Amino acid sequence: METPADAPIKDKHGESHKLKKPTVVFVLGGPGSGKGTQCANIVQHFGYTHLSAGDLLRAEIRSGSEFGAMIQSMIAEGRIVPSEITVKLLCKAMEESDNDKFLIDGFPRNEENRIVFQNLAKLEPAFVLFFDCPEEELQRRIMNRNQGREDNNLETIKKRFKVFVDSTLPIVSYYESKGKLRKINAAKPSQEVFEEVKDVFASLT
């Protein structure tokens, strides 16, 4: 299995070259934690490439490829897209990028994601950035910014948060036990949050 760390990548002239081992940072946080805003700040200030598993799945569907058609069929049938597919799309995006520093947003969502990424990509994250925010504050933010949207009523928000707690918080605990968790207080104003984020990334340089 080719991986971003050692796969020969062919350019448009058919020449193969190897990527050096990329730096990967997983970014986790509940719905409404502001991680999208902070990812944009990190890209601008530290030169990372932002990858979102959901965006990559949607882009593959839009491409009209056979792979995309299979993903669309799974989603239409209400089936969960297998971790292998998501991880392969992430690996492909890293292989095709000129960058070697990546933020992977909203991933891994569960233990299966984490194990499949480790096995297929053969990479460990430099660290995991976790935007920690109380449920009440997350609810307030989502209700305020999405007034009128049916998919953001209180009951739906609570369900989304429960899925996050049940599936993703064990991942947070796992990386904390490995000394790789960088917890950020995301309840503060956005600019104050980014000051904390900058301190974390400055320690990498």
Backbone as a printed PyTorch tensor [residue, N CA C, xyz], in Angstrom:
tensor([[[  0.8400,  -1.2050,   0.0000],
         [  0.0000,   0.0000,   0.0000],
         [  0.8730,   1.2520,   0.0000]],

        [[  0.6680,   2.1030,  -0.9640],
         [  1.4390,   3.3430,  -0.9970],
         [  0.9850,   4.2590,   0.1220]],

        [[  1.9080,   4.9600,   0.7130],
         [  1.5850,   5.9070,   1.7660],
         [  2.1680,   7.2610,   1.4230]],

        [[  1.6540,   8.3280,   2.0670],
         [  2.2180,   9.6540,   1.8010],
         [  3.6940,   9.7380,   2.1480]],

        [[  4.1230,   8.8820,   3.0670],
         [  5.5090,   8.9790,   3.5200],
         [  6.4890,   8.3710,   2.5200]],

        [[  6.0380,   7.3110,   1.7950],
         [  7.0350,   6.6390,   0.9650],
         [  6.5700,   6.3260,  -0.4580]],

        [[  5.3590,   6.7470,  -0.8200],
         [  4.8710,   6.4250,  -2.1560],
         [  5.5950,   7.2390,  -3.2150]],

        [[  5.9960,   6.5880,  -4.3170],
         [  6.5300,   7.3710,  -5.4310],
         [  5.3750,   8.1080,  -6.1040]],

        [[  5.4720,   9.4070,  -6.2310],
         [  4.4180,  10.2190,  -6.8220],
         [  4.8560,  10.6410,  -8.2200]],

        [[  3.9940,  10.4200,  -9.1910],
         [  4.3480,  10.8030, -10.5610],
         [  3.8170,  12.1870, -10.8770]],

        [[  4.6770,  13.0410, -11.4260],
         [  4.2280,  14.3710, -11.8310],
         [  3.6270,  14.2990, -13.2240]],

        [[  3.2820,  15.4550, -13.7970],
         [  2.5640,  15.4630, -15.0770],
         [  3.4100,  14.9250, -16.2280]],

        [[  4.7240,  14.8450, -16.0510],
         [  5.5910,  14.2960, -17.0950],
         [  5.8540,  12.8020, -16.8810]],

        [[  5.2260,  12.2350, -15.8410],
         [  5.4100,  10.8190, -15.5660],
         [  6.6390,  10.5190, -14.7250]],

        [[  7.3230,  11.5730, -14.2660],
         [  8.5150,  11.3670, -13.4410],
         [  8.0990,  11.0760, -12.0000]],

        [[  8.7430,  10.1040, -11.3870],
         [  8.4370,   9.7840,  -9.9960],
         [  9.3620,  10.5540,  -9.0640]],

        [[  8.7930,  10.9660,  -7.9430],
         [  9.6070,  11.5760,  -6.9010],
         [  8.9940,  11.2190,  -5.5570]],

        [[  9.7420,  11.3600,  -4.4940],
         [  9.2450,  10.9640,  -3.1790],
         [  9.0120,  12.1780,  -2.3060]],

        [[  7.9130,  12.1150,  -1.5720],
         [  7.6500,  13.1600,  -0.5890],
         [  8.4460,  12.8600,   0.6660]],

        [[  8.9110,  13.9250,   1.3370],
         [  9.4560,  13.6540,   2.6580],
         [  8.2810,  13.4360,   3.5980]],

        [[  8.5450,  12.8170,   4.7310],
         [  7.4670,  12.4620,   5.6490],
         [  6.7270,  13.7130,   6.0900]],

        [[  5.4060,  13.7740,   5.8650],
         [  4.6870,  15.0020,   6.1990],
         [  4.4380,  15.1580,   7.6950]],

        [[  4.2130,  16.3940,   8.0980],
         [  3.7730,  16.7080,   9.4580],
         [  2.2540,  16.7790,   9.4460]],

        [[  1.6260,  15.9870,  10.2930],
         [  0.1670,  15.9300,  10.3500],
         [ -0.3100,  16.3470,  11.7350]],

        [[ -1.3040,  17.2450,  11.7610],
         [ -1.9550,  17.6430,  13.0120],
         [ -3.4440,  17.3400,  12.8780]],

        [[ -3.9850,  16.5080,  13.7680],
         [ -5.4290,  16.2720,  13.8030],
         [ -6.0870,  17.4230,  14.5680]],

        [[ -7.2470,  17.8880,  14.0780],
         [ -7.9670,  18.9820,  14.7330],
         [ -9.3550,  18.4930,  15.1220]],

        [[ -9.6320,  18.4790,  16.4190],
         [-10.9150,  17.9840,  16.9230],
         [-11.6080,  19.0370,  17.7750]],

        [[-12.9260,  18.9690,  17.7970],
         [-13.7250,  19.8900,  18.6030],
         [-15.1860,  19.6500,  18.3180]],

        [[-16.0330,  19.9280,  19.2820],
         [-17.4620,  19.7200,  19.1100],
         [-18.0460,  20.6630,  18.0690]],

        [[-19.2800,  20.4000,  17.6320],
         [-19.9400,  21.3030,  16.6770],
         [-20.1140,  22.6880,  17.2930]],

        [[-19.6040,  23.7130,  16.5880],
         [-19.6930,  25.0730,  17.1210],
         [-18.4780,  25.5120,  17.9100]],

        [[-17.4310,  24.6550,  17.9520],
         [-16.2410,  24.9820,  18.7530],
         [-15.3360,  26.0050,  18.0850]],

        [[-15.5990,  26.3130,  16.8050],
         [-14.8090,  27.3240,  16.1040],
         [-13.5500,  26.7890,  15.4470]],

        [[-13.4510,  25.4640,  15.3030],
         [-12.2100,  24.9100,  14.7540],
         [-11.9910,  25.2940,  13.2870]],

        [[-13.0900,  25.5010,  12.5390],
         [-12.9350,  25.9240,  11.1450],
         [-12.2690,  27.2820,  11.0340]],

        [[-12.7070,  28.2150,  11.8730],
         [-12.0990,  29.5630,  11.9090],
         [-10.6300,  29.4730,  12.2830]],

        [[-10.3330,  28.6600,  13.2960],
         [ -8.9540,  28.5520,  13.7710],
         [ -8.0690,  27.8390,  12.7390]],

        [[ -8.6180,  26.8620,  12.0220],
         [ -7.8490,  26.2050,  10.9550],
         [ -7.4460,  27.2310,   9.8910]],

        [[ -8.3780,  28.1180,   9.5320],
         [ -8.0740,  29.1590,   8.5410],
         [ -6.9500,  30.0640,   9.0390]],

        [[ -6.9670,  30.3890,  10.3330],
         [ -5.8980,  31.2070,  10.9240],
         [ -4.5500,  30.4900,  10.8680]],

        [[ -4.5550,  29.1970,  11.1620],
         [ -3.3190,  28.4040,  11.1660],
         [ -2.7360,  28.3240,   9.7590]],

        [[ -3.6130,  28.1040,   8.7650],
         [ -3.1750,  28.0710,   7.3670],
         [ -2.4800,  29.3830,   7.0030]],

        [[ -3.1030,  30.4950,   7.3860],
         [ -2.5670,  31.8180,   7.0350],
         [ -1.2530,  32.1110,   7.7450]],

        [[ -1.1610,  31.7660,   9.0230],
         [  0.0160,  32.1560,   9.8140],
         [  1.1570,  31.1370,   9.7820]],

        [[  0.8230,  29.8680,   9.5920],
         [  1.8640,  28.8360,   9.7210],
         [  2.0660,  27.9950,   8.4610]],

        [[  1.2990,  28.2860,   7.3920],
         [  1.5650,  27.6450,   6.1050],
         [  1.1390,  26.1990,   5.9890]],

        [[  0.1770,  25.7890,   6.8100],
         [ -0.3390,  24.4230,   6.6970],
         [ -1.3690,  24.3350,   5.5700]],

        [[ -1.5910,  23.1230,   5.0780],
         [ -2.7000,  22.8500,   4.1580],
         [ -3.8320,  22.2290,   4.9690]],

        [[ -5.0310,  22.7720,   4.7900],
         [ -6.2070,  22.3470,   5.5480],
         [ -6.9410,  21.2550,   4.7760]],

        [[ -7.0950,  20.0860,   5.3740],
         [ -7.8350,  18.9910,   4.7630],
         [ -9.0280,  18.6230,   5.6420]],

        [[-10.1930,  18.5340,   5.0380],
         [-11.3970,  18.1070,   5.7350],
         [-11.9020,  16.8320,   5.0740]],

        [[-12.0660,  15.7810,   5.8730],
         [-12.5240,  14.5070,   5.3150],
         [-13.8690,  14.6800,   4.6060]],

        [[-14.7860,  15.4300,   5.2140],
         [-16.1000,  15.6550,   4.6080],
         [-15.9930,  16.3780,   3.2800]],

        [[-15.1330,  17.4080,   3.2190],
         [-14.9390,  18.1570,   1.9690],
         [-14.3750,  17.2590,   0.8720]],

        [[-13.4290,  16.3870,   1.2540],
         [-12.8190,  15.4960,   0.2600],
         [-13.8350,  14.4900,  -0.2940]],

        [[-14.7050,  13.9840,   0.5780],
         [-15.7520,  13.0610,   0.1170],
         [-16.6960,  13.7740,  -0.8550]],

        [[-17.0900,  15.0020,  -0.5010],
         [-18.0090,  15.7560,  -1.3700],
         [-17.3470,  16.0980,  -2.7110]],

        [[-16.0500,  16.4320,  -2.6680],
         [-15.3230,  16.7660,  -3.9040],
         [-15.2160,  15.5380,  -4.8120]],

        [[-15.0050,  14.3730,  -4.2170],
         [-14.8950,  13.1410,  -5.0070],
         [-16.2300,  12.8340,  -5.6880]],

        [[-17.3270,  13.0690,  -4.9610],
         [-18.6500,  12.8600,  -5.5580],
         [-18.8480,  13.8120,  -6.7400]],

        [[-18.4820,  15.0790,  -6.5510],
         [-18.6580,  16.0890,  -7.6090],
         [-17.7940,  15.7940,  -8.8360]],

        [[-16.6820,  15.0950,  -8.6290],
         [-15.7570,  14.8310,  -9.7360],
         [-16.3570,  13.8950, -10.7820]],

        [[-17.4080,  13.1470, -10.3670],
         [-18.0380,  12.2180, -11.3050],
         [-17.2720,  10.9280, -11.4950]],

        [[-16.2450,  10.6930, -10.6620],
         [-15.4420,   9.4680, -10.7980],
         [-16.2520,   8.2470, -10.3560]],

        [[-15.7480,   7.0760, -10.7220],
         [-16.3920,   5.8230, -10.3010],
         [-16.3720,   5.7150,  -8.7720]],

        [[-15.2570,   6.1330,  -8.1960],
         [-15.0970,   6.1420,  -6.7400],
         [-16.1490,   7.0650,  -6.1140]],

        [[-16.3230,   8.2570,  -6.7180],
         [-17.2990,   9.2250,  -6.2270],
         [-18.7180,   8.7030,  -6.3180]],

        [[-19.0140,   7.9990,  -7.3970],
         [-20.3540,   7.4180,  -7.5770],
         [-20.6280,   6.3800,  -6.4860]],

        [[-19.6090,   5.6050,  -6.1210],
         [-19.7650,   4.6030,  -5.0700],
         [-20.0360,   5.2850,  -3.7200]],

        [[-19.2960,   6.3670,  -3.4440],
         [-19.4950,   7.1060,  -2.1930],
         [-20.9120,   7.6830,  -2.1440]],

        [[-21.3500,   8.2780,  -3.2620],
         [-22.6870,   8.8850,  -3.3210],
         [-23.7630,   7.8290,  -3.0820]],

        [[-23.5710,   6.6470,  -3.6680],
         [-24.5300,   5.5590,  -3.4940],
         [-24.6240,   5.1400,  -2.0270]],

        [[-23.4700,   5.0460,  -1.3630],
         [-23.4630,   4.6760,   0.0640],
         [-24.2280,   5.6940,   0.9010]],

        [[-23.9500,   6.9820,   0.6510],
         [-24.5940,   8.0460,   1.4230],
         [-26.1030,   8.0410,   1.1630]],

        [[-26.4980,   7.8470,  -0.1090],
         [-27.9190,   7.8330,  -0.4720],
         [-28.6530,   6.6850,   0.2210]],

        [[-27.9340,   5.5850,   0.4330],
         [-28.5400,   4.4240,   1.0960],
         [-28.4650,   4.5090,   2.6160]],

        [[-27.8990,   5.6250,   3.1110],
         [-27.8050,   5.8110,   4.5540],
         [-26.6920,   5.0120,   5.2030]],

        [[-25.7680,   4.5000,   4.3690],
         [-24.6500,   3.7310,   4.9180],
         [-23.4940,   4.6610,   5.2660]],

        [[-22.7230,   4.2780,   6.2640],
         [-21.5450,   5.0530,   6.6610],
         [-20.4100,   4.7340,   5.6910]],

        [[-19.7610,   5.7700,   5.1860],
         [-18.6270,   5.5660,   4.2750],
         [-17.4940,   4.8980,   5.0680]],

        [[-16.9650,   3.7650,   4.6000],
         [-15.9090,   3.0620,   5.3530],
         [-14.6830,   3.9410,   5.5830]],

        [[-14.0330,   3.7190,   6.7080],
         [-12.8350,   4.4910,   7.0600],
         [-11.7640,   4.3780,   5.9800]],

        [[-11.6640,   3.1930,   5.3480],
         [-10.6300,   2.9920,   4.3290],
         [-10.7620,   4.0100,   3.1970]],

        [[-12.0070,   4.2940,   2.8030],
         [-12.2340,   5.2390,   1.7050],
         [-11.8140,   6.6430,   2.1300]],

        [[-12.2520,   7.0580,   3.3240],
         [-11.8960,   8.3860,   3.8250],
         [-10.3850,   8.5480,   3.9290]],

        [[ -9.7170,   7.5280,   4.4690],
         [ -8.2640,   7.6010,   4.6560],
         [ -7.5450,   7.6280,   3.3090]],

        [[ -8.0180,   6.8500,   2.3470],
         [ -7.3830,   6.8610,   1.0180],
         [ -7.4990,   8.2390,   0.3660]],

        [[ -8.6460,   8.9040,   0.5560],
         [ -8.8150,  10.2530,   0.0130],
         [ -7.8700,  11.2400,   0.7030]],

        [[ -7.7050,  11.0990,   2.0140],
         [ -6.7640,  11.9540,   2.7410],
         [ -5.3290,  11.7120,   2.2590]],

        [[ -4.9510,  10.4590,   2.0970],
         [ -3.6000,  10.1260,   1.6200],
         [ -3.3690,  10.6990,   0.2250]],

        [[ -4.3790,  10.5530,  -0.6520],
         [ -4.2690,  11.0580,  -2.0230],
         [ -4.0770,  12.5740,  -2.0120]],

        [[ -4.8340,  13.2720,  -1.1650],
         [ -4.7180,  14.7350,  -1.0850],
         [ -3.3290,  15.1440,  -0.6080]],

        [[ -2.7680,  14.4040,   0.3510],
         [ -1.4240,  14.7190,   0.8390],
         [ -0.3660,  14.4270,  -0.2240]],

        [[ -0.5420,  13.3170,  -0.9350],
         [  0.4180,  12.9410,  -1.9750],
         [  0.4420,  13.9660,  -3.1140]],

        [[ -0.7260,  14.5240,  -3.4300],
         [ -0.8280,  15.4430,  -4.5630],
         [ -0.4800,  16.8820,  -4.2020]],

        [[ -0.3060,  17.1450,  -2.9100],
         [ -0.0060,  18.5030,  -2.4650],
         [  1.4930,  18.7890,  -2.5500]],

        [[  1.8380,  20.0480,  -2.7970],
         [  3.2450,  20.4660,  -2.7670],
         [  3.7130,  20.7320,  -1.3410]],

        [[  2.7650,  20.7580,  -0.4140],
         [  3.0940,  21.0690,   0.9800],
         [  3.4630,  19.7850,   1.7280]],

        [[  4.0680,  19.9340,   2.9010],
         [  4.3580,  18.7610,   3.7330],
         [  3.8570,  18.9730,   5.1620]],

        [[  2.9290,  19.9490,   5.3290],
         [  2.3390,  20.2190,   6.6410],
         [  0.8200,  20.2710,   6.4820]],

        [[  0.1280,  19.4070,   7.2360],
         [ -1.3100,  19.2580,   7.0250],
         [ -2.1010,  19.3230,   8.3360]],

        [[ -3.2070,  20.0700,   8.2890],
         [ -4.2220,  20.0390,   9.3390],
         [ -5.3250,  19.1180,   8.8420]],

        [[ -5.6410,  18.0720,   9.5780],
         [ -6.7500,  17.1990,   9.1860],
         [ -7.8990,  17.4740,  10.1480]],

        [[ -8.9190,  18.1250,   9.6270],
         [ -9.9960,  18.7200,  10.4030],
         [-11.1310,  17.7190,  10.6330]],

        [[-11.5160,  17.5650,  11.9150],
         [-12.6380,  16.6950,  12.2350],
         [-12.3390,  15.2210,  12.0540]],

        [[-11.0870,  14.8700,  12.2230],
         [-10.6400,  13.4870,  12.0030],
         [ -9.4910,  13.1980,  12.9560]],

        [[ -9.4340,  11.9860,  13.5440],
         [-10.3520,  10.8670,  13.4030],
         [-11.6140,  11.0590,  14.2520]],

        [[-12.7520,  10.6740,  13.6850],
         [-14.0250,  10.8280,  14.3940],
         [-14.2540,   9.6950,  15.3890]],

        [[-13.5870,   8.5860,  15.1910],
         [-13.8000,   7.4280,  16.0700],
         [-12.5470,   6.5490,  16.0540]],

        [[-12.5980,   5.5070,  16.8550],
         [-11.4350,   4.6270,  17.0170],
         [-11.0850,   3.9190,  15.7100]],

        [[-12.0970,   3.5330,  14.9410],
         [-11.8320,   2.8570,  13.6650],
         [-11.0690,   3.7830,  12.7160]],

        [[-11.4930,   5.0570,  12.6230],
         [-10.7650,   6.0470,  11.8060],
         [ -9.3020,   6.0860,  12.1920]],

        [[ -9.0540,   6.1540,  13.4920],
         [ -7.6720,   6.2970,  13.9910],
         [ -6.8210,   5.0960,  13.5840]],

        [[ -7.3550,   3.8860,  13.7780],
         [ -6.5920,   2.6640,  13.4960],
         [ -6.3250,   2.5240,  11.9960]],

        [[ -7.3510,   2.7980,  11.1720],
         [ -7.1910,   2.6650,   9.7200],
         [ -6.1800,   3.6910,   9.1970]],

        [[ -6.2280,   4.9230,   9.7250],
         [ -5.2530,   5.9370,   9.3010],
         [ -3.8330,   5.4890,   9.6490]],

        [[ -3.6720,   4.9740,  10.8490],
         [ -2.3490,   4.5200,  11.3010],
         [ -1.8380,   3.3880,  10.4050]],

        [[ -2.7390,   2.4610,  10.0360],
         [ -2.3360,   1.2920,   9.2470],
         [ -2.0920,   1.6230,   7.7760]],

        [[ -2.9270,   2.4890,   7.2070],
         [ -2.8150,   2.7850,   5.7740],
         [ -1.8310,   3.9100,   5.4830]],

        [[ -1.9130,   4.9870,   6.2610],
         [ -1.0440,   6.1420,   5.9900],
         [  0.3410,   5.9550,   6.5990]],

        [[  0.4490,   5.0550,   7.5710],
         [  1.7360,   4.8130,   8.2570],
         [  2.2960,   6.1120,   8.8590]],

        [[  1.3860,   6.9300,   9.3880],
         [  1.7710,   8.2140,   9.9830],
         [  1.1510,   8.3660,  11.3560]],

        [[  1.8850,   9.0230,  12.2400],
         [  1.3490,   9.4330,  13.5310],
         [  1.2580,  10.9560,  13.5320]],

        [[  0.2070,  11.5260,  14.1380],
         [  0.1380,  12.9860,  14.1890],
         [  1.2460,  13.5620,  15.0640]],

        [[  1.7300,  14.7490,  14.6800],
         [  2.6960,  15.4540,  15.5480],
         [  2.0380,  15.7310,  16.8950]],

        [[  0.7680,  16.1430,  16.8290],
         [ -0.0640,  16.3090,  18.0180],
         [ -1.5170,  16.4280,  17.5800]],

        [[ -2.4110,  16.4310,  18.5630],
         [ -3.8420,  16.5870,  18.2980],
         [ -4.2990,  17.8770,  18.9680]],

        [[ -4.8530,  18.7830,  18.1640],
         [ -5.3520,  20.0630,  18.6560],
         [ -6.8260,  19.8900,  18.9930]],

        [[ -7.1740,  20.0600,  20.2640],
         [ -8.5500,  19.8320,  20.7060],
         [ -9.1480,  21.1260,  21.2340]],

        [[-10.1940,  21.5920,  20.5580],
         [-10.8990,  22.8120,  20.9750],
         [-12.0020,  22.4270,  21.9580]],

        [[-11.7140,  22.6610,  23.2280],
         [-12.5820,  22.2390,  24.3230],
         [-13.5620,  23.3610,  24.6600]],

        [[-14.8590,  23.0270,  24.6620],
         [-15.8780,  24.0510,  24.9030],
         [-17.0870,  23.3850,  25.5530]],

        [[-17.6820,  24.0030,  26.6040],
         [-18.8460,  23.3990,  27.2670],
         [-20.0310,  23.2590,  26.3090]],

        [[-20.8250,  22.2220,  26.5290],
         [-21.9660,  21.9580,  25.6460],
         [-22.9180,  23.1520,  25.5760]],

        [[-23.1550,  23.8140,  26.7150],
         [-24.0990,  24.9400,  26.7370],
         [-23.6400,  26.0670,  25.8040]],

        [[-22.3280,  26.3250,  25.7890],
         [-21.7960,  27.3810,  24.9220],
         [-21.8820,  26.9660,  23.4540]],

        [[-21.6210,  25.6940,  23.1700],
         [-21.7300,  25.2060,  21.7960],
         [-23.1760,  25.3430,  21.2950]],

        [[-24.1240,  24.9780,  22.1580],
         [-25.5450,  25.1040,  21.7870],
         [-25.8890,  26.5550,  21.4860]],

        [[-25.4470,  27.4590,  22.3500],
         [-25.7630,  28.8800,  22.1770],
         [-25.2210,  29.3950,  20.8460]],

        [[-23.9820,  29.0340,  20.5300],
         [-23.3540,  29.5050,  19.2920],
         [-24.1010,  28.9990,  18.0610]],

        [[-24.4210,  27.7030,  18.0580],
         [-25.0660,  27.1180,  16.8810],
         [-26.4640,  27.6940,  16.6940]],

        [[-27.2080,  27.8420,  17.7900],
         [-28.5590,  28.4050,  17.6860],
         [-28.5040,  29.8410,  17.1730]],

        [[-27.5270,  30.5910,  17.6360],
         [-27.4190,  31.9990,  17.2280],
         [-27.0670,  32.1480,  15.7480]],

        [[-26.1400,  31.3020,  15.2680],
         [-25.6510,  31.4970,  13.9000],
         [-26.5300,  30.8180,  12.8620]],

        [[-27.4150,  29.9100,  13.3020],
         [-28.2080,  29.1510,  12.3350],
         [-29.7010,  29.2780,  12.5820]],

        [[-30.1340,  30.4300,  13.0180],
         [-31.5620,  30.6150,  13.2670],
         [-32.3520,  30.3480,  11.9930]],

        [[-33.3820,  29.5160,  12.1520],
         [-34.2220,  29.2210,  10.9950],
         [-33.8410,  27.9600,  10.2580]],

        [[-32.6600,  27.4240,  10.5550],
         [-32.2680,  26.1750,   9.8800],
         [-32.8230,  24.9920,  10.6600]],

        [[-33.5850,  24.1500,   9.9720],
         [-34.2690,  23.0510,  10.6640],
         [-33.2960,  22.0290,  11.2430]],

        [[-32.1070,  21.8840,  10.5960],
         [-31.1730,  20.8600,  11.0720],
         [-30.3890,  21.3400,  12.2860]],

        [[-30.6860,  22.5490,  12.7530],
         [-29.9690,  23.0440,  13.9220],
         [-30.9130,  23.4010,  15.0650]],

        [[-32.0160,  22.6630,  15.1880],
         [-32.8420,  22.8620,  16.3760],
         [-32.1520,  22.2020,  17.5670]],

        [[-32.6340,  22.5120,  18.7460],
         [-31.9330,  22.0960,  19.9720],
         [-31.7800,  20.5790,  20.0620]],

        [[-32.8180,  19.8600,  19.6690],
         [-32.7680,  18.4020,  19.7630],
         [-31.6780,  17.8430,  18.8440]],

        [[-31.5960,  18.3890,  17.6260],
         [-30.5750,  17.9390,  16.6740],
         [-29.1770,  18.2590,  17.1800]],

        [[-29.0160,  19.4580,  17.7460],
         [-27.7120,  19.8660,  18.2830],
         [-27.2850,  18.9190,  19.3990]],

        [[-28.2390,  18.5780,  20.2760],
         [-27.9180,  17.6660,  21.3840],
         [-27.4900,  16.2970,  20.8640]],

        [[-28.1520,  15.8330,  19.7850],
         [-27.7820,  14.5410,  19.1950],
         [-26.3740,  14.6050,  18.6130]],

        [[-26.0680,  15.7020,  17.9090],
         [-24.7320,  15.8650,  17.3280],
         [-23.6710,  15.8730,  18.4270]],

        [[-23.9820,  16.5520,  19.5360],
         [-23.0130,  16.6210,  20.6230],
         [-22.8320,  15.2400,  21.2680]],

        [[-23.9280,  14.4830,  21.3890],
         [-23.8330,  13.1420,  21.9830],
         [-22.9570,  12.2350,  21.1190]],

        [[-23.1350,  12.3300,  19.7940],
         [-22.2910,  11.5380,  18.8800],
         [-20.8230,  11.9240,  19.0750]],

        [[-20.5680,  13.2270,  19.1870],
         [-19.2010,  13.7000,  19.3970],
         [-18.6280,  13.1380,  20.7030]],

        [[-19.4150,  13.2140,  21.7740],
         [-18.9530,  12.7250,  23.0780],
         [-18.6900,  11.2240,  23.0330]],

        [[-19.6320,  10.4790,  22.4590],
         [-19.5210,   9.0090,  22.4550],
         [-18.3950,   8.5050,  21.5520]],

        [[-18.2200,   9.1520,  20.3920],
         [-17.2700,   8.6360,  19.3960],
         [-15.8980,   9.2920,  19.4530]],

        [[-15.8880,  10.6180,  19.6350],
         [-14.6330,  11.3620,  19.4720],
         [-13.8950,  11.5970,  20.7800]],

        [[-14.6190,  11.7660,  21.8850],
         [-13.8970,  12.0080,  23.1460],
         [-12.9760,  10.8470,  23.5430]],

        [[-13.3230,   9.5790,  23.2460],
         [-12.3420,   8.5060,  23.5060],
         [-11.0420,   8.6910,  22.7200]],

        [[-11.1300,   9.2800,  21.5100],
         [ -9.9260,   9.5700,  20.7250],
         [ -9.0900,  10.6370,  21.4330]],

        [[ -9.7730,  11.6530,  21.9460],
         [ -9.0990,  12.7120,  22.7040],
         [ -8.3630,  12.1010,  23.8960]],

        [[ -9.0390,  11.2110,  24.6160],
         [ -8.4280,  10.5570,  25.7790],
         [ -7.2260,   9.7080,  25.3810]],

        [[ -7.3290,   9.0130,  24.2420],
         [ -6.2320,   8.1690,  23.7660],
         [ -4.9760,   9.0140,  23.5350]],

        [[ -5.1230,  10.1240,  22.8020],
         [ -3.9460,  10.9420,  22.5050],
         [ -3.4360,  11.6840,  23.7360]],

        [[ -4.3400,  11.9620,  24.6660],
         [ -3.8970,  12.5660,  25.9350],
         [ -2.9920,  11.5900,  26.6800]],

        [[ -3.3610,  10.3020,  26.6570],
         [ -2.5410,   9.2850,  27.3370],
         [ -1.1830,   9.1170,  26.6710]],

        [[ -1.0880,   9.4790,  25.3800],
         [  0.1770,   9.3870,  24.6500],
         [  0.9950,  10.6790,  24.7510]],

        [[  0.4530,  11.6840,  25.4690],
         [  1.1600,  12.9670,  25.5920],
         [  1.0940,  13.8110,  24.3440]],

        [[  0.1190,  13.5120,  23.4550],
         [  0.0480,  14.2220,  22.1670],
         [ -1.1190,  15.2070,  22.0860]],

        [[ -1.8730,  15.3540,  23.1650],
         [ -3.0360,  16.2420,  23.1240],
         [ -2.6410,  17.6720,  23.4930]],

        [[ -3.1180,  18.6250,  22.6930],
         [ -2.9390,  20.0530,  23.0040],
         [ -4.3420,  20.6340,  23.1430]],

        [[ -4.7760,  20.8100,  24.3930],
         [ -6.1470,  21.2480,  24.6620],
         [ -6.2150,  22.7710,  24.6980]],

        [[ -7.1700,  23.3220,  23.9420],
         [ -7.3590,  24.7630,  23.8400],
         [ -8.7150,  25.1310,  24.4380]],

        [[ -8.7530,  26.1720,  25.2670],
         [-10.0250,  26.6520,  25.8190],
         [-10.7660,  27.4390,  24.7410]],

        [[-11.7410,  26.7750,  24.0880],
         [-12.4270,  27.3800,  22.9510],
         [-13.6430,  28.1990,  23.3470]],

        [[-13.8780,  28.3520,  24.6580],
         [-15.0260,  29.1460,  25.1160],
         [-14.7190,  30.6400,  25.0660]],

        [[-13.4480,  30.9710,  24.8870],
         [-13.0380,  32.3820,  24.8740],
         [-13.3060,  33.0050,  23.4990]],

        [[-13.2100,  34.3500,  23.3860],
         [-13.3390,  34.9890,  22.0710],
         [-12.2980,  34.4510,  21.0880]],

        [[-12.6530,  34.4780,  19.8080],
         [-11.8530,  33.8480,  18.7600],
         [-10.3900,  34.2810,  18.7710]],

        [[-10.1320,  35.5940,  18.9260],
         [ -8.7580,  36.0820,  18.8800],
         [ -7.9400,  35.5720,  20.0560]],

        [[ -8.5760,  35.4900,  21.2230],
         [ -7.8810,  34.9490,  22.4050],
         [ -7.5710,  33.4650,  22.2140]],

        [[ -8.5090,  32.7550,  21.5950],
         [ -8.2800,  31.3340,  21.3030],
         [ -7.0580,  31.1790,  20.3950]],

        [[ -6.9650,  32.0400,  19.3810],
         [ -5.8540,  31.9180,  18.4350],
         [ -4.5140,  32.2370,  19.0890]],

        [[ -4.5060,  33.1000,  20.0860],
         [ -3.2580,  33.3640,  20.8070],
         [ -2.7480,  32.0760,  21.4520]],

        [[ -3.6800,  31.2870,  22.0030],
         [ -3.3040,  29.9910,  22.5900],
         [ -2.7980,  29.0410,  21.5030]],

        [[ -3.5040,  29.0460,  20.3720],
         [ -3.1270,  28.1700,  19.2520],
         [ -1.7240,  28.5240,  18.7570]],

        [[ -1.4430,  29.8060,  18.6380],
         [ -0.1280,  30.2450,  18.1540],
         [  0.9890,  29.7340,  19.0460]],

        [[  0.7540,  29.7370,  20.3540],
         [  1.7760,  29.2310,  21.2910],
         [  2.0700,  27.7550,  21.0190]],

        [[  1.0260,  26.9910,  20.7230],
         [  1.1980,  25.5570,  20.4580],
         [  2.0290,  25.3390,  19.1960]],

        [[  1.6980,  26.0680,  18.1150],
         [  2.4060,  25.8750,  16.8420],
         [  3.8040,  26.4660,  16.8700]],

        [[  3.9890,  27.5070,  17.6520],
         [  5.3250,  28.1020,  17.7580],
         [  6.3170,  27.0980,  18.3370]],

        [[  5.8280,  26.2020,  19.1860],
         [  6.7160,  25.2150,  19.7970],
         [  7.1890,  24.1720,  18.7950]],

        [[  6.5200,  24.0920,  17.6190],
         [  6.9250,  23.1340,  16.5840],
         [  8.0700,  23.6660,  15.7350]],

        [[  8.2080,  25.0010,  15.6700],
         [  9.1870,  25.6020,  14.7550],
         [ 10.5400,  25.7780,  15.4190]]])
